[in-house]
Amino acid sequence: MAVKTESKAGAKLQLKWVRSAICAPVKQKRVVKGLGFTRLNQVIERPDTPAIRGMVAKIPHLVVIVN
């Protein structure tokens, strides 16, 4: 997982869902859905907040930070 070190006001994170959550625990499936992913290899943009970073930290094996 690439880590973005700068956190500016209005900064965005581009996240890509790279691995299926089929065999993942239910909690991790809920995190994927909570981030807003609907299909594999989808790239979404979310604000760079501690809440979003915490969600990504829970599933580093399923998502990648693109930028």
C-alpha positions as CSV (number, residue, x, y, z in Angstrom):
1,M,0.0,0.0,0.0
2,A,1.4,3.4,-1.0
3,V,1.2,6.0,1.8
4,K,0.6,9.6,1.1
5,T,2.4,11.8,3.6
6,E,1.0,15.2,2.9
7,S,-2.5,16.0,4.3
8,K,-3.7,19.3,3.0
9,A,-7.1,20.9,3.4
10,G,-9.2,19.6,0.6
11,A,-6.8,16.8,-0.2
12,K,-8.2,13.7,-1.9
13,L,-7.3,10.0,-1.9
14,Q,-7.8,7.9,-5.0
15,L,-8.5,4.3,-3.9
16,K,-8.6,1.2,-6.1
17,W,-10.2,-2.0,-5.1
18,V,-7.7,-4.7,-6.3
19,R,-8.7,-7.9,-4.6
20,S,-12.1,-9.6,-4.1
21,A,-13.7,-9.7,-0.7
22,I,-15.4,-13.0,-1.2
23,C,-13.4,-14.9,1.4
24,A,-12.9,-11.9,3.6
25,P,-14.7,-11.6,7.0
26,V,-18.0,-9.8,7.1
27,K,-16.4,-6.8,8.9
28,Q,-14.0,-6.3,6.1
29,K,-16.8,-6.6,3.5
30,R,-18.7,-3.8,5.3
31,V,-15.6,-1.6,5.2
32,V,-15.3,-2.1,1.4
33,K,-19.0,-1.2,1.0
34,G,-18.7,1.7,3.4
35,L,-15.9,3.2,1.3
36,G,-18.3,3.1,-1.6
37,F,-16.9,0.4,-3.8
38,T,-19.3,-1.5,-6.0
39,R,-17.1,-3.5,-8.3
40,L,-13.5,-4.8,-8.5
41,N,-10.8,-2.6,-10.1
42,Q,-13.0,0.5,-9.4
43,V,-11.1,3.7,-8.6
44,I,-12.9,6.1,-6.3
45,E,-11.9,9.4,-4.8
46,R,-12.5,10.1,-1.1
47,P,-11.4,13.0,1.2
48,D,-8.1,12.5,3.0
49,T,-9.5,12.3,6.6
50,P,-8.5,10.1,9.5
51,A,-11.7,8.2,9.2
52,I,-11.1,7.2,5.6
53,R,-7.4,6.4,6.4
54,G,-8.6,4.1,9.3
55,M,-10.9,2.3,7.0
56,V,-8.2,1.8,4.4
57,A,-5.8,0.6,7.2
58,K,-8.4,-2.2,8.1
59,I,-8.2,-3.7,4.5
60,P,-4.7,-3.0,3.1
61,H,-4.7,-6.3,1.3
62,L,-7.9,-5.4,-0.6
63,V,-7.3,-1.8,-1.7
64,V,-4.5,0.3,-3.0
65,I,-4.0,4.1,-2.7
66,V,-3.4,5.1,-6.3
67,N,-2.0,8.7,-6.0
